[in-house]
Amino acid sequence: MLEPIRTFFQRNIAIDIDSGGAEARPTPAAQDRLHVAACALLLELAHADDEFSDIERSHIDAVLQRHFGLDPQVAKELMELAEAERANAIDLFQFTTLIRNSYDLGQKTLLAEIMWGLILTDGQIARHESYMLRKIANLLDLEPGYLANARRRVEDVGD
């Protein structure tokens, strides 16, 4: 099932990193690749504590639908593709580089809020989840202060 999706992305998504950057507006194809990268990072966080729960899966699915404007079937397929990409990746660099070069500070901060929301879905912060989030934020060039503010905003909404 994943092979047709992977083939579609390989055939239809050409990403030109050199013409990208925070000021450039991504093409629809590059936007799709950014969605895969962001979803792969969310999945990496969800797997950080070696337990990918149904509530975490539901949270990611809701994020894909709400923030990326995807219908449920496309969100499911995107999550499957991102999971395959994440599982085959050597490290997070390919995902974080794409996002770092394409997202502005506001988008990175929103992603950090989404990541904190994911971590807090089960009511506890595992040591590995916290470490992974700090690592991702560092790779995105997101300063610790922004990460702390993102956590506060998520916790304030939860109260």
C-alpha positions in Angstrom: 0.0 0.0 0.0 2.8 2.4 0.8 4.7 1.8 -2.5 2.1 3.7 -4.7 2.2 6.6 -2.3 6.0 6.6 -2.2 6.1 6.5 -6.0 3.7 9.4 -6.2 5.8 11.5 -4.0 9.0 10.6 -5.7 7.5 11.3 -9.1 5.6 14.5 -8.2 7.6 16.2 -5.5 10.6 18.0 -6.7 12.1 20.0 -3.9 14.5 22.8 -4.8 16.3 23.6 -1.5 18.4 26.3 -3.1 15.3 28.3 -4.1 13.7 27.6 -0.8 14.2 29.5 2.4 12.0 31.2 4.9 11.1 34.0 2.5 10.2 31.7 -0.4 6.6 30.3 -0.6 6.8 26.6 -1.1 5.2 25.1 -4.2 2.3 22.7 -3.6 4.7 19.7 -4.2 7.3 21.1 -1.7 4.4 21.8 0.8 3.5 18.1 0.6 7.1 17.1 1.3 7.1 19.5 4.3 4.0 17.8 5.6 5.8 14.4 5.4 8.8 15.9 7.2 6.7 17.5 10.0 4.7 14.3 10.4 7.9 12.2 10.6 9.1 14.4 13.4 5.9 14.0 15.3 6.1 10.3 14.8 9.6 10.3 16.1 8.5 12.0 19.2 5.6 9.6 19.6 8.0 6.7 19.4 10.6 8.3 21.8 9.3 6.5 24.8 9.0 3.2 22.9 5.2 3.3 23.2 3.1 4.7 20.3 -0.3 4.9 21.9 -3.7 5.2 20.3 -4.2 8.6 21.9 -0.9 9.8 20.3 -1.9 8.4 16.9 -5.3 10.2 17.2 -3.5 13.4 18.2 -1.2 13.3 15.2 -4.2 12.5 12.9 -6.1 15.5 14.3 -3.1 17.7 13.8 -2.7 16.6 10.1 -6.4 17.3 9.4 -6.6 20.6 11.3 -3.2 22.2 10.6 -2.5 20.8 7.1 -6.1 20.8 5.9 -6.2 17.2 5.0 -9.2 14.9 4.8 -9.1 11.8 7.0 -8.0 9.3 4.3 -5.2 11.6 3.1 -4.0 12.2 6.7 -3.9 8.4 7.2 -1.9 7.9 4.0 0.5 10.7 5.0 1.0 9.2 8.4 1.8 5.8 6.8 4.3 7.4 4.4 5.9 9.5 7.1 6.2 6.4 9.3 8.0 4.5 6.5 10.3 7.5 5.9 11.0 7.8 9.6 11.7 4.1 9.9 14.2 4.2 7.0 15.9 7.4 8.0 19.4 7.3 9.5 18.7 10.4 11.5 16.4 13.4 11.7 18.6 15.7 9.7 16.7 15.3 6.4 13.4 16.2 8.0 14.7 19.1 10.2 16.8 20.6 7.4 13.8 20.8 5.1 11.7 22.4 7.8 14.4 24.7 9.1 15.0 26.1 5.6 11.3 26.4 4.8 9.4 27.4 8.0 9.6 30.9 9.5 9.9 31.4 13.2 6.1 31.5 13.7 5.7 28.1 11.9 8.5 26.6 13.9 7.0 27.8 17.1 3.6 26.4 16.1 5.3 23.1 15.3 6.9 23.2 18.8 3.5 23.8 20.4 2.1 20.8 18.4 5.0 18.7 19.6 4.4 19.7 23.2 0.7 18.9 22.8 1.7 15.4 21.5 4.0 14.8 24.4 1.4 15.9 26.9 -1.5 13.8 25.5 -0.8 10.9 27.9 -0.4 13.2 30.9 3.3 12.5 31.5 6.6 13.6 30.0 9.0 10.7 29.5 12.7 11.6 29.7 13.2 10.4 26.2 10.4 12.5 24.8 11.7 15.7 26.5 15.2 15.0 25.2 13.9 14.3 21.6 11.9 17.5 21.6 15.0 19.5 22.7 17.1 17.8 20.0 14.5 18.5 17.3 14.2 22.1 18.4 17.9 22.6 18.3 18.1 21.1 14.8 15.3 23.5 13.8 17.4 26.4 15.2 14.6 27.1 17.7 15.9 28.7 20.8 15.1 27.2 24.2 13.1 30.2 25.2 10.7 29.7 22.3 10.4 26.0 23.3 9.6 26.9 26.9 7.0 29.5 25.7 5.4 26.9 23.4 5.1 24.5 26.4 3.5 27.1 28.5 0.9 27.9 25.8 0.0 24.3 25.5 -0.3 23.8 29.2 -2.4 27.0 29.5 -4.8 25.7 26.9 -5.1 22.3 28.7 -6.1 24.0 32.0 
